[in-house]
Amino acid sequence: MGGAAHSALGRLMWGAEARQAFSHRRAFLFVIGLGWAGYGGLGIVGNPRYGSARGLADLTQHIPLDALGWMWVACGTFAALAGLLVNCPRAQALGFTALGVPAGLWAGVFTVAAAGPFPPAVGSACGWGAYTIGVVLVSGMDDPPPPYLRKGRR
């Protein structure tokens, strides 16, 4: 693949090229991005849980729950697409931001709800807060070198 076709696809790789350029960080972006999109579309827009709706009441008085669900879908889709890009650190950084924003928003809103009118939200606040911190930590990690470059390999 070369010339115009290569520039049209940018840095997206398929087949053997993609296998050689495997990245744990990009795989994380892709898998969690798909999960976020599914959570937004199937879990928030399609079938919101009572506890989520109740814990998010302070937010949903300003933004409809459906709009928040579509935010998860958009952020997840963006992150998944960023995970497919090779040698594109800016897009990957934006992908990690897209993963962190909805989870961080959920963590903040559930924390406020737990401290106020809905104490059972404390579990969701802890879970979403920890997940947000996890996304930040993974975003700063380097991929391990390929096996043939690792120290101690004989």
Disulfide bonds with the S-S distance in Angstrom:
none
